[in-house]
């Protein structure tokens, strides 16, 4: 008899925890604004474009340094 009570209480605790877990996951409302998604996307695009501009600036500096090195190497 004691074993049945213990098993039933364990199953009850498992069911309650699963219900709480399910409500926490699926019960949340999605309060995100579609505009906020667009703002986040535009910020990411701006960040990528800025990184590309930085990379292009670095490459032009490297190209200028390579030209100087070629001129110095050809003078020797």
GICOR-V231667 format. One record per pair of residues at least 4 apart in sequence whose ideal C-beta (glycine too) atoms are under 7 Angstrom apart, sorted by sequence separation. I is the first residue (numbers start at 1). GAP is how many residues later the second one is. If there is no record, write none. Layout:
# GICOR-V231667
I&GAP, I&GAP
This chain:
# GICOR-V231667
1&4, 2&4, 3&4, 4&4, 5&4, 6&4, 7&4, 8&4, 9&4, 10&4, 11&4, 12&4, 13&4, 14&4, 15&4, 16&4, 17&4, 18&4, 19&4, 20&4, 21&4, 22&4, 23&4, 32&4, 34&4, 35&4, 36&4, 37&4, 38&4, 39&4, 40&4, 41&4, 42&4, 43&4, 44&4, 45&4, 46&4, 47&4, 48&4, 49&4, 50&4, 51&4, 52&4, 53&4, 54&4, 55&4, 56&4, 57&4, 58&4, 59&4, 60&4, 61&4, 62&4, 63&4, 64&4, 65&4, 66&4, 67&4, 68&4, 69&4, 70&4, 71&4, 32&5
